[in-house]
Amino acid sequence: MTREEKRRIRLRISELIEQNRSKHSFENEKEIVRLGKLLAPSVTVEDSIDYKRGEWGAMEIFYLMNHVPLIGIERTAKNLNRPVDSVKGKFYREMAKKQKNFSPGTGREVI
């Protein structure tokens, strides 16, 4: 594939994304995926959108806080089906929240 062909594909993808912003269309999404596969046939779309995103549930946070110290961030991220950066950020935010709830002098939890 020549540079010019790749350029035309990228421009078409950009146009489809802009169209999708104004009016969502599953056909546009399918076309974007098809064109993306032409640009990089070895990279699958599933590799980039396979992760769970959005709100964290109470059970996920419980699992996160109890498993990161034992099995590490990477393995916990894999088990939760979340990106490593997301798991790392959430873990450190939860740890900071936990530390705010303790009285510095006594070490007891402040309610």
Distance bins in CASP14 RR format, pairs under 12 A and 6 or more apart:
PFRMAT RR
TARGET T0000
AUTHOR 0000-0000-0000
RMODE 2
METHOD distances of the structure
MODEL  1
1 7 0 0 0 0 0 1 0 0 0 0 0
1 8 0 0 0 0 0 1 0 0 0 0 0
1 9 0 0 0 0 1 0 0 0 0 0 0
1 10 0 0 0 0 0 1 0 0 0 0 0
1 35 0 0 0 0 0 1 0 0 0 0 0
1 36 0 0 0 0 0 1 0 0 0 0 0
1 38 1 0 0 1 0 0 0 0 0 0 0
1 39 0 0 0 0 1 0 0 0 0 0 0
1 40 0 0 0 0 0 1 0 0 0 0 0
1 41 0 0 0 0 1 0 0 0 0 0 0
2 8 0 0 0 0 1 0 0 0 0 0 0
2 9 0 0 0 0 0 1 0 0 0 0 0
3 9 0 0 0 0 0 1 0 0 0 0 0
3 10 0 0 0 0 0 1 0 0 0 0 0
3 39 0 0 0 0 0 1 0 0 0 0 0
4 10 0 0 0 0 0 1 0 0 0 0 0
4 11 0 0 0 0 0 1 0 0 0 0 0
5 11 0 0 0 0 0 1 0 0 0 0 0
5 12 0 0 0 0 0 1 0 0 0 0 0
5 35 0 0 0 0 0 1 0 0 0 0 0
5 38 0 0 0 0 1 0 0 0 0 0 0
5 39 0 0 0 0 1 0 0 0 0 0 0
6 12 0 0 0 0 0 1 0 0 0 0 0
6 13 0 0 0 0 0 1 0 0 0 0 0
6 35 0 0 0 0 0 1 0 0 0 0 0
6 36 0 0 0 0 0 1 0 0 0 0 0
6 38 0 0 0 0 1 0 0 0 0 0 0
6 39 1 0 0 1 0 0 0 0 0 0 0
6 40 0 0 0 0 1 0 0 0 0 0 0
7 13 0 0 0 0 0 1 0 0 0 0 0
7 14 0 0 0 0 0 1 0 0 0 0 0
7 39 0 0 0 0 0 1 0 0 0 0 0
8 14 0 0 0 0 0 1 0 0 0 0 0
8 15 0 0 0 0 0 1 0 0 0 0 0
8 35 0 0 0 0 1 0 0 0 0 0 0
8 38 0 0 0 0 0 1 0 0 0 0 0
8 39 0 0 0 0 0 1 0 0 0 0 0
9 15 0 0 0 0 0 1 0 0 0 0 0
9 16 0 0 0 0 0 1 0 0 0 0 0
9 31 0 0 0 0 0 1 0 0 0 0 0
9 32 0 0 0 0 0 1 0 0 0 0 0
9 34 0 0 0 0 1 0 0 0 0 0 0
9 35 1 0 1 0 0 0 0 0 0 0 0
9 36 1 0 0 1 0 0 0 0 0 0 0
9 37 0 0 0 0 0 1 0 0 0 0 0
9 38 1 0 1 0 0 0 0 0 0 0 0
9 39 1 0 1 0 0 0 0 0 0 0 0
9 40 0 0 0 0 0 1 0 0 0 0 0
10 16 0 0 0 0 0 1 0 0 0 0 0
10 17 0 0 0 0 0 1 0 0 0 0 0
10 32 0 0 0 0 0 1 0 0 0 0 0
10 35 0 0 0 0 1 0 0 0 0 0 0
10 36 0 0 0 0 1 0 0 0 0 0 0
10 38 0 0 0 0 0 1 0 0 0 0 0
10 39 1 0 0 1 0 0 0 0 0 0 0
10 40 0 0 0 0 0 1 0 0 0 0 0
11 17 0 0 0 0 0 1 0 0 0 0 0
11 18 0 0 0 0 0 1 0 0 0 0 0
11 35 0 0 0 0 0 1 0 0 0 0 0
11 39 0 0 0 0 0 1 0 0 0 0 0
12 18 0 0 0 0 0 1 0 0 0 0 0
12 19 0 0 0 0 0 1 0 0 0 0 0
12 28 0 0 0 0 0 1 0 0 0 0 0
12 31 0 0 0 0 1 0 0 0 0 0 0
12 32 0 0 0 0 1 0 0 0 0 0 0
12 34 0 0 0 0 0 1 0 0 0 0 0
12 35 1 0 0 1 0 0 0 0 0 0 0
12 36 0 0 0 0 1 0 0 0 0 0 0
12 38 0 0 0 0 0 1 0 0 0 0 0
12 39 0 0 0 0 0 1 0 0 0 0 0
13 19 0 0 0 0 0 1 0 0 0 0 0
13 20 0 0 0 0 0 1 0 0 0 0 0
13 28 0 0 0 0 1 0 0 0 0 0 0
13 29 0 0 0 0 0 1 0 0 0 0 0
13 31 0 0 0 0 1 0 0 0 0 0 0
13 32 1 0 1 0 0 0 0 0 0 0 0
13 33 0 0 0 0 1 0 0 0 0 0 0
13 34 0 0 0 0 1 0 0 0 0 0 0
13 35 1 0 1 0 0 0 0 0 0 0 0
13 36 1 0 0 1 0 0 0 0 0 0 0
13 37 0 0 0 0 0 1 0 0 0 0 0
13 38 0 0 0 0 1 0 0 0 0 0 0
13 39 0 0 0 0 1 0 0 0 0 0 0
13 40 0 0 0 0 0 1 0 0 0 0 0
14 20 0 0 0 0 0 1 0 0 0 0 0
14 21 0 0 0 0 0 1 0 0 0 0 0
14 28 0 0 0 0 0 1 0 0 0 0 0
14 32 0 0 0 0 1 0 0 0 0 0 0
14 35 0 0 0 0 0 1 0 0 0 0 0
14 36 0 0 0 0 0 1 0 0 0 0 0
15 21 0 0 0 0 0 1 0 0 0 0 0
15 22 0 0 0 0 0 1 0 0 0 0 0
15 28 0 0 0 0 1 0 0 0 0 0 0
15 31 0 0 0 0 0 1 0 0 0 0 0
15 32 0 0 0 0 1 0 0 0 0 0 0
15 35 0 0 0 0 0 1 0 0 0 0 0
16 22 0 0 0 0 0 1 0 0 0 0 0
16 23 0 0 0 0 0 1 0 0 0 0 0
16 24 0 0 0 0 0 1 0 0 0 0 0
16 25 0 0 0 0 1 0 0 0 0 0 0
16 26 0 0 0 0 0 1 0 0 0 0 0
16 27 0 0 0 0 1 0 0 0 0 0 0
16 28 1 0 1 0 0 0 0 0 0 0 0
16 29 0 0 0 0 1 0 0 0 0 0 0
16 30 0 0 0 0 1 0 0 0 0 0 0
16 31 1 0 1 0 0 0 0 0 0 0 0
16 32 1 0 1 0 0 0 0 0 0 0 0
16 33 0 0 0 0 0 1 0 0 0 0 0
16 34 0 0 0 0 0 1 0 0 0 0 0
16 35 1 0 0 1 0 0 0 0 0 0 0
16 36 0 0 0 0 0 1 0 0 0 0 0
17 24 0 0 0 0 0 1 0 0 0 0 0
17 25 0 0 0 0 0 1 0 0 0 0 0
17 28 1 0 0 1 0 0 0 0 0 0 0
17 29 0 0 0 0 1 0 0 0 0 0 0
17 31 0 0 0 0 0 1 0 0 0 0 0
17 32 1 0 0 1 0 0 0 0 0 0 0
17 33 0 0 0 0 0 1 0 0 0 0 0
17 35 0 0 0 0 0 1 0 0 0 0 0
17 36 0 0 0 0 0 1 0 0 0 0 0
18 25 0 0 0 0 0 1 0 0 0 0 0
18 28 0 0 0 0 1 0 0 0 0 0 0
18 32 0 0 0 0 0 1 0 0 0 0 0
19 25 1 0 0 1 0 0 0 0 0 0 0
19 27 0 0 0 0 0 1 0 0 0 0 0
19 28 1 0 1 0 0 0 0 0 0 0 0
19 29 0 0 0 0 0 1 0 0 0 0 0
19 31 0 0 0 0 1 0 0 0 0 0 0
19 32 0 0 0 0 1 0 0 0 0 0 0
20 26 0 0 0 0 1 0 0 0 0 0 0
20 27 0 0 0 0 1 0 0 0 0 0 0
20 28 1 0 1 0 0 0 0 0 0 0 0
20 29 1 0 0 1 0 0 0 0 0 0 0
20 30 0 0 0 0 0 1 0 0 0 0 0
20 31 0 0 0 0 1 0 0 0 0 0 0
20 32 1 0 0 1 0 0 0 0 0 0 0
20 33 0 0 0 0 0 1 0 0 0 0 0
21 28 0 0 0 0 1 0 0 0 0 0 0
21 29 0 0 0 0 0 1 0 0 0 0 0
22 28 0 0 0 0 0 1 0 0 0 0 0
25 31 0 0 0 0 1 0 0 0 0 0 0
25 32 0 0 0 0 0 1 0 0 0 0 0
26 32 0 0 0 0 0 1 0 0 0 0 0
26 33 0 0 0 0 0 1 0 0 0 0 0
27 33 0 0 0 0 0 1 0 0 0 0 0
27 34 0 0 0 0 0 1 0 0 0 0 0
28 34 0 0 0 0 0 1 0 0 0 0 0
28 35 0 0 0 0 0 1 0 0 0 0 0
29 35 0 0 0 0 0 1 0 0 0 0 0
29 36 0 0 0 0 0 1 0 0 0 0 0
29 45 0 0 0 0 1 0 0 0 0 0 0
29 49 0 0 0 0 0 1 0 0 0 0 0
30 36 0 0 0 0 0 1 0 0 0 0 0
30 37 0 0 0 0 0 1 0 0 0 0 0
30 45 0 0 0 0 0 1 0 0 0 0 0
31 37 0 0 0 0 0 1 0 0 0 0 0
31 38 0 0 0 0 0 1 0 0 0 0 0
32 38 0 0 0 0 0 1 0 0 0 0 0
32 39 0 0 0 0 0 1 0 0 0 0 0
32 45 0 0 0 0 1 0 0 0 0 0 0
32 49 0 0 0 0 0 1 0 0 0 0 0
33 39 0 0 0 0 0 1 0 0 0 0 0
33 40 0 0 0 0 0 1 0 0 0 0 0
33 43 0 0 0 0 0 1 0 0 0 0 0
33 44 0 0 0 0 1 0 0 0 0 0 0
33 45 1 0 1 0 0 0 0 0 0 0 0
33 46 0 0 0 0 0 1 0 0 0 0 0
33 48 0 0 0 0 0 1 0 0 0 0 0
33 49 0 0 0 0 1 0 0 0 0 0 0
34 41 0 0 0 0 0 1 0 0 0 0 0
34 45 0 0 0 0 1 0 0 0 0 0 0
35 41 0 0 0 0 0 1 0 0 0 0 0
35 45 0 0 0 0 0 1 0 0 0 0 0
36 42 0 0 0 0 0 1 0 0 0 0 0
36 43 0 0 0 0 1 0 0 0 0 0 0
36 44 0 0 0 0 0 1 0 0 0 0 0
36 45 1 0 0 1 0 0 0 0 0 0 0
36 48 0 0 0 0 0 1 0 0 0 0 0
37 43 0 0 0 0 1 0 0 0 0 0 0
37 44 1 0 0 1 0 0 0 0 0 0 0
37 45 1 0 0 1 0 0 0 0 0 0 0
37 46 0 0 0 0 0 1 0 0 0 0 0
37 47 0 0 0 0 0 1 0 0 0 0 0
37 48 0 0 0 0 0 1 0 0 0 0 0
39 45 0 0 0 0 0 1 0 0 0 0 0
40 47 0 0 0 0 0 1 0 0 0 0 0
40 48 0 0 0 0 0 1 0 0 0 0 0
43 49 0 0 0 0 0 1 0 0 0 0 0
44 50 0 0 0 0 1 0 0 0 0 0 0
47 83 0 0 0 0 0 1 0 0 0 0 0
48 83 0 0 0 0 0 1 0 0 0 0 0
49 81 0 0 0 0 0 1 0 0 0 0 0
49 83 0 0 0 0 0 1 0 0 0 0 0
50 78 0 0 0 0 0 1 0 0 0 0 0
50 81 1 0 0 1 0 0 0 0 0 0 0
50 82 0 0 0 0 0 1 0 0 0 0 0
50 83 0 0 0 0 1 0 0 0 0 0 0
51 77 0 0 0 0 1 0 0 0 0 0 0
51 78 0 0 0 0 0 1 0 0 0 0 0
51 80 0 0 0 0 1 0 0 0 0 0 0
51 81 1 0 0 1 0 0 0 0 0 0 0
51 82 1 0 1 0 0 0 0 0 0 0 0
51 83 1 0 1 0 0 0 0 0 0 0 0
51 84 0 0 0 0 1 0 0 0 0 0 0
51 85 0 0 0 0 0 1 0 0 0 0 0
51 86 1 0 0 1 0 0 0 0 0 0 0
51 87 0 0 0 0 0 1 0 0 0 0 0
52 60 0 0 0 0 1 0 0 0 0 0 0
52 77 0 0 0 0 0 1 0 0 0 0 0
52 78 0 0 0 0 0 1 0 0 0 0 0
52 79 0 0 0 0 0 1 0 0 0 0 0
52 80 1 0 0 1 0 0 0 0 0 0 0
52 81 1 0 1 0 0 0 0 0 0 0 0
52 82 1 0 1 0 0 0 0 0 0 0 0
52 83 0 0 0 0 1 0 0 0 0 0 0
52 86 0 0 0 0 1 0 0 0 0 0 0
52 87 0 0 0 0 0 1 0 0 0 0 0
53 80 0 0 0 0 0 1 0 0 0 0 0
53 81 0 0 0 0 1 0 0 0 0 0 0
53 82 1 0 0 1 0 0 0 0 0 0 0
53 83 0 0 0 0 1 0 0 0 0 0 0
53 85 0 0 0 0 0 1 0 0 0 0 0
53 86 1 0 0 1 0 0 0 0 0 0 0
53 87 0 0 0 0 0 1 0 0 0 0 0
53 90 0 0 0 0 0 1 0 0 0 0 0
54 60 0 0 0 0 0 1 0 0 0 0 0
54 80 0 0 0 0 0 1 0 0 0 0 0
54 81 0 0 0 0 0 1 0 0 0 0 0
54 82 0 0 0 0 1 0 0 0 0 0 0
54 83 0 0 0 0 0 1 0 0 0 0 0
54 86 0 0 0 0 1 0 0 0 0 0 0
54 90 0 0 0 0 0 1 0 0 0 0 0
55 61 0 0 0 0 0 1 0 0 0 0 0
55 82 0 0 0 0 0 1 0 0 0 0 0
55 86 0 0 0 0 0 1 0 0 0 0 0
55 90 0 0 0 0 0 1 0 0 0 0 0
56 62 0 0 0 0 0 1 0 0 0 0 0
56 63 0 0 0 0 1 0 0 0 0 0 0
56 64 1 0 0 1 0 0 0 0 0 0 0
56 65 0 0 0 0 0 1 0 0 0 0 0
56 80 0 0 0 0 1 0 0 0 0 0 0
56 82 0 0 0 0 1 0 0 0 0 0 0
56 86 0 0 0 0 1 0 0 0 0 0 0
56 87 0 0 0 0 1 0 0 0 0 0 0
56 89 0 0 0 0 0 1 0 0 0 0 0
56 90 1 0 0 1 0 0 0 0 0 0 0
56 91 0 0 0 0 0 1 0 0 0 0 0
56 93 0 0 0 0 1 0 0 0 0 0 0
56 94 0 0 0 0 1 0 0 0 0 0 0
57 63 0 0 0 0 1 0 0 0 0 0 0
57 64 0 0 0 0 1 0 0 0 0 0 0
57 80 0 0 0 0 0 1 0 0 0 0 0
57 82 0 0 0 0 0 1 0 0 0 0 0
57 90 0 0 0 0 0 1 0 0 0 0 0
57 94 0 0 0 0 0 1 0 0 0 0 0
58 64 0 0 0 0 0 1 0 0 0 0 0
58 65 0 0 0 0 0 1 0 0 0 0 0
58 94 0 0 0 0 0 1 0 0 0 0 0
59 65 0 0 0 0 0 1 0 0 0 0 0
59 66 0 0 0 0 0 1 0 0 0 0 0
59 67 0 0 0 0 0 1 0 0 0 0 0
59 80 0 0 0 0 1 0 0 0 0 0 0
60 66 0 0 0 0 0 1 0 0 0 0 0
60 67 0 0 0 0 0 1 0 0 0 0 0
60 68 0 0 0 0 0 1 0 0 0 0 0
60 76 0 0 0 0 0 1 0 0 0 0 0
60 77 0 0 0 0 0 1 0 0 0 0 0
60 79 0 0 0 0 0 1 0 0 0 0 0
60 80 1 0 1 0 0 0 0 0 0 0 0
60 81 0 0 0 0 1 0 0 0 0 0 0
60 82 1 0 0 1 0 0 0 0 0 0 0
60 86 0 0 0 0 0 1 0 0 0 0 0
60 87 0 0 0 0 1 0 0 0 0 0 0
60 90 0 0 0 0 1 0 0 0 0 0 0
60 91 0 0 0 0 0 1 0 0 0 0 0
60 94 0 0 0 0 0 1 0 0 0 0 0
61 67 0 0 0 0 0 1 0 0 0 0 0
61 68 0 0 0 0 0 1 0 0 0 0 0
61 76 0 0 0 0 0 1 0 0 0 0 0
61 80 0 0 0 0 1 0 0 0 0 0 0
61 82 0 0 0 0 0 1 0 0 0 0 0
61 87 0 0 0 0 0 1 0 0 0 0 0
61 90 1 0 0 1 0 0 0 0 0 0 0
61 91 0 0 0 0 1 0 0 0 0 0 0
61 93 0 0 0 0 0 1 0 0 0 0 0
61 94 1 0 0 1 0 0 0 0 0 0 0
61 95 0 0 0 0 0 1 0 0 0 0 0
61 97 0 0 0 0 0 1 0 0 0 0 0
61 98 0 0 0 0 0 1 0 0 0 0 0
62 68 0 0 0 0 0 1 0 0 0 0 0
62 76 0 0 0 0 0 1 0 0 0 0 0
62 80 0 0 0 0 0 1 0 0 0 0 0
62 94 0 0 0 0 0 1 0 0 0 0 0
63 69 0 0 0 0 0 1 0 0 0 0 0
63 70 0 0 0 0 0 1 0 0 0 0 0
63 71 0 0 0 0 0 1 0 0 0 0 0
63 75 0 0 0 0 0 1 0 0 0 0 0
63 76 1 0 0 1 0 0 0 0 0 0 0
63 77 0 0 0 0 0 1 0 0 0 0 0
63 79 1 0 0 1 0 0 0 0 0 0 0
63 80 1 0 0 1 0 0 0 0 0 0 0
63 81 0 0 0 0 0 1 0 0 0 0 0
63 82 0 0 0 0 0 1 0 0 0 0 0
63 87 0 0 0 0 0 1 0 0 0 0 0
63 90 0 0 0 0 0 1 0 0 0 0 0
63 91 0 0 0 0 0 1 0 0 0 0 0
63 94 0 0 0 0 0 1 0 0 0 0 0
64 70 0 0 0 0 0 1 0 0 0 0 0
64 71 0 0 0 0 0 1 0 0 0 0 0
64 72 0 0 0 0 0 1 0 0 0 0 0
64 73 0 0 0 0 1 0 0 0 0 0 0
64 75 0 0 0 0 0 1 0 0 0 0 0
64 76 1 0 0 1 0 0 0 0 0 0 0
64 77 0 0 0 0 1 0 0 0 0 0 0
64 79 0 0 0 0 1 0 0 0 0 0 0
64 80 1 0 0 1 0 0 0 0 0 0 0
64 82 0 0 0 0 1 0 0 0 0 0 0
64 86 0 0 0 0 0 1 0 0 0 0 0
64 87 1 0 0 1 0 0 0 0 0 0 0
64 88 0 0 0 0 0 1 0 0 0 0 0
64 89 0 0 0 0 1 0 0 0 0 0 0
64 90 1 0 0 1 0 0 0 0 0 0 0
64 91 1 0 1 0 0 0 0 0 0 0 0
64 92 0 0 0 0 0 1 0 0 0 0 0
64 93 0 0 0 0 0 1 0 0 0 0 0
64 94 1 0 0 1 0 0 0 0 0 0 0
64 95 0 0 0 0 0 1 0 0 0 0 0
64 98 0 0 0 0 0 1 0 0 0 0 0
65 76 0 0 0 0 1 0 0 0 0 0 0
65 80 0 0 0 0 0 1 0 0 0 0 0
65 87 0 0 0 0 0 1 0 0 0 0 0
65 90 0 0 0 0 1 0 0 0 0 0 0
65 91 1 0 0 1 0 0 0 0 0 0 0
65 92 0 0 0 0 0 1 0 0 0 0 0
65 93 0 0 0 0 0 1 0 0 0 0 0
65 94 1 0 1 0 0 0 0 0 0 0 0
65 95 0 0 0 0 1 0 0 0 0 0 0
65 97 0 0 0 0 0 1 0 0 0 0 0
65 98 1 0 0 1 0 0 0 0 0 0 0
66 72 0 0 0 0 0 1 0 0 0 0 0
66 76 0 0 0 0 1 0 0 0 0 0 0
66 79 0 0 0 0 0 1 0 0 0 0 0
66 80 0 0 0 0 0 1 0 0 0 0 0
66 91 0 0 0 0 0 1 0 0 0 0 0
66 94 0 0 0 0 0 1 0 0 0 0 0
67 73 0 0 0 0 1 0 0 0 0 0 0
67 74 0 0 0 0 0 1 0 0 0 0 0
67 75 1 0 0 1 0 0 0 0 0 0 0
67 76 1 0 1 0 0 0 0 0 0 0 0
67 77 0 0 0 0 0 1 0 0 0 0 0
67 78 0 0 0 0 0 1 0 0 0 0 0
67 79 1 0 0 1 0 0 0 0 0 0 0
67 80 0 0 0 0 1 0 0 0 0 0 0
67 87 0 0 0 0 1 0 0 0 0 0 0
67 91 0 0 0 0 1 0 0 0 0 0 0
68 74 0 0 0 0 1 0 0 0 0 0 0
68 75 0 0 0 0 1 0 0 0 0 0 0
68 76 1 0 1 0 0 0 0 0 0 0 0
68 77 0 0 0 0 1 0 0 0 0 0 0
68 79 0 0 0 0 0 1 0 0 0 0 0
68 80 0 0 0 0 0 1 0 0 0 0 0
68 82 0 0 0 0 0 1 0 0 0 0 0
68 84 0 0 0 0 0 1 0 0 0 0 0
68 87 1 0 0 1 0 0 0 0 0 0 0
68 88 0 0 0 0 1 0 0 0 0 0 0
68 89 0 0 0 0 0 1 0 0 0 0 0
68 90 0 0 0 0 1 0 0 0 0 0 0
68 91 1 0 1 0 0 0 0 0 0 0 0
68 92 0 0 0 0 1 0 0 0 0 0 0
68 94 0 0 0 0 1 0 0 0 0 0 0
68 95 0 0 0 0 1 0 0 0 0 0 0
69 75 0 0 0 0 0 1 0 0 0 0 0
69 76 0 0 0 0 1 0 0 0 0 0 0
69 91 0 0 0 0 1 0 0 0 0 0 0
69 94 0 0 0 0 0 1 0 0 0 0 0
69 95 0 0 0 0 1 0 0 0 0 0 0
70 76 0 0 0 0 1 0 0 0 0 0 0
70 79 0 0 0 0 0 1 0 0 0 0 0
71 77 0 0 0 0 0 1 0 0 0 0 0
71 78 0 0 0 0 1 0 0 0 0 0 0
71 79 1 0 0 1 0 0 0 0 0 0 0
71 80 0 0 0 0 0 1 0 0 0 0 0
71 87 0 0 0 0 0 1 0 0 0 0 0
72 78 0 0 0 0 0 1 0 0 0 0 0
72 79 0 0 0 0 0 1 0 0 0 0 0
72 80 0 0 0 0 0 1 0 0 0 0 0
72 84 0 0 0 0 0 1 0 0 0 0 0
72 87 0 0 0 0 1 0 0 0 0 0 0
72 88 0 0 0 0 1 0 0 0 0 0 0
72 91 0 0 0 0 1 0 0 0 0 0 0
73 79 0 0 0 0 0 1 0 0 0 0 0
73 80 0 0 0 0 0 1 0 0 0 0 0
73 82 0 0 0 0 0 1 0 0 0 0 0
73 83 0 0 0 0 0 1 0 0 0 0 0
73 84 1 0 0 1 0 0 0 0 0 0 0
73 85 0 0 0 0 1 0 0 0 0 0 0
73 86 0 0 0 0 0 1 0 0 0 0 0
73 87 1 0 1 0 0 0 0 0 0 0 0
73 88 1 0 1 0 0 0 0 0 0 0 0
73 89 0 0 0 0 1 0 0 0 0 0 0
73 90 0 0 0 0 0 1 0 0 0 0 0
73 91 1 0 0 1 0 0 0 0 0 0 0
73 92 0 0 0 0 1 0 0 0 0 0 0
74 80 0 0 0 0 0 1 0 0 0 0 0
74 82 0 0 0 0 0 1 0 0 0 0 0
74 83 0 0 0 0 0 1 0 0 0 0 0
74 84 1 0 1 0 0 0 0 0 0 0 0
74 85 0 0 0 0 0 1 0 0 0 0 0
74 87 0 0 0 0 1 0 0 0 0 0 0
74 88 0 0 0 0 1 0 0 0 0 0 0
74 91 0 0 0 0 0 1 0 0 0 0 0
75 82 0 0 0 0 0 1 0 0 0 0 0
75 84 0 0 0 0 1 0 0 0 0 0 0
75 87 0 0 0 0 1 0 0 0 0 0 0
76 82 0 0 0 0 1 0 0 0 0 0 0
76 83 0 0 0 0 0 1 0 0 0 0 0
76 84 0 0 0 0 1 0 0 0 0 0 0
76 86 0 0 0 0 0 1 0 0 0 0 0
76 87 1 0 1 0 0 0 0 0 0 0 0
76 88 0 0 0 0 1 0 0 0 0 0 0
76 89 0 0 0 0 0 1 0 0 0 0 0
76 90 0 0 0 0 0 1 0 0 0 0 0
76 91 1 0 0 1 0 0 0 0 0 0 0
77 83 1 0 0 1 0 0 0 0 0 0 0
77 84 1 0 1 0 0 0 0 0 0 0 0
77 85 0 0 0 0 1 0 0 0 0 0 0
77 86 1 0 0 1 0 0 0 0 0 0 0
77 87 1 0 1 0 0 0 0 0 0 0 0
77 88 1 0 0 1 0 0 0 0 0 0 0
77 89 0 0 0 0 0 1 0 0 0 0 0
77 90 0 0 0 0 1 0 0 0 0 0 0
77 91 0 0 0 0 1 0 0 0 0 0 0
78 84 0 0 0 0 1 0 0 0 0 0 0
78 87 0 0 0 0 1 0 0 0 0 0 0
79 87 0 0 0 0 1 0 0 0 0 0 0
80 86 0 0 0 0 1 0 0 0 0 0 0
80 87 1 0 0 1 0 0 0 0 0 0 0
80 88 0 0 0 0 0 1 0 0 0 0 0
80 90 0 0 0 0 1 0 0 0 0 0 0
80 91 0 0 0 0 0 1 0 0 0 0 0
81 87 0 0 0 0 0 1 0 0 0 0 0
82 88 0 0 0 0 1 0 0 0 0 0 0
82 89 0 0 0 0 0 1 0 0 0 0 0
82 90 0 0 0 0 1 0 0 0 0 0 0
82 91 0 0 0 0 0 1 0 0 0 0 0
83 89 0 0 0 0 1 0 0 0 0 0 0
83 90 0 0 0 0 0 1 0 0 0 0 0
84 90 0 0 0 0 0 1 0 0 0 0 0
84 91 0 0 0 0 0 1 0 0 0 0 0
85 91 0 0 0 0 0 1 0 0 0 0 0
85 92 0 0 0 0 0 1 0 0 0 0 0
86 92 0 0 0 0 0 1 0 0 0 0 0
86 93 0 0 0 0 0 1 0 0 0 0 0
87 93 0 0 0 0 0 1 0 0 0 0 0
87 94 0 0 0 0 0 1 0 0 0 0 0
88 94 0 0 0 0 0 1 0 0 0 0 0
88 95 0 0 0 0 0 1 0 0 0 0 0
89 95 0 0 0 0 1 0 0 0 0 0 0
89 96 0 0 0 0 1 0 0 0 0 0 0
89 97 0 0 0 0 0 1 0 0 0 0 0
90 96 0 0 0 0 0 1 0 0 0 0 0
90 97 0 0 0 0 0 1 0 0 0 0 0
91 97 0 0 0 0 0 1 0 0 0 0 0
91 98 0 0 0 0 0 1 0 0 0 0 0
92 98 0 0 0 0 0 1 0 0 0 0 0
92 99 0 0 0 0 0 1 0 0 0 0 0
93 99 0 0 0 0 0 1 0 0 0 0 0
93 100 0 0 0 0 0 1 0 0 0 0 0
94 100 0 0 0 0 0 1 0 0 0 0 0
94 101 0 0 0 0 0 1 0 0 0 0 0
95 101 0 0 0 0 0 1 0 0 0 0 0
95 102 0 0 0 0 0 1 0 0 0 0 0
96 102 0 0 0 0 0 1 0 0 0 0 0
97 109 0 0 0 0 0 1 0 0 0 0 0
98 107 0 0 0 0 0 1 0 0 0 0 0
98 109 0 0 0 0 1 0 0 0 0 0 0
98 110 0 0 0 0 0 1 0 0 0 0 0
99 107 0 0 0 0 0 1 0 0 0 0 0
99 109 0 0 0 0 0 1 0 0 0 0 0
99 110 0 0 0 0 0 1 0 0 0 0 0
100 109 0 0 0 0 0 1 0 0 0 0 0
100 110 0 0 0 0 1 0 0 0 0 0 0
101 107 0 0 0 0 0 1 0 0 0 0 0
101 108 0 0 0 0 1 0 0 0 0 0 0
101 109 1 0 1 0 0 0 0 0 0 0 0
101 110 1 0 1 0 0 0 0 0 0 0 0
101 111 0 0 0 0 1 0 0 0 0 0 0
102 108 1 0 0 1 0 0 0 0 0 0 0
102 109 1 0 1 0 0 0 0 0 0 0 0
102 110 1 0 0 1 0 0 0 0 0 0 0
102 111 0 0 0 0 0 1 0 0 0 0 0
103 109 1 0 0 1 0 0 0 0 0 0 0
103 110 1 0 1 0 0 0 0 0 0 0 0
103 111 0 0 0 0 0 1 0 0 0 0 0
104 110 0 0 0 0 1 0 0 0 0 0 0
END
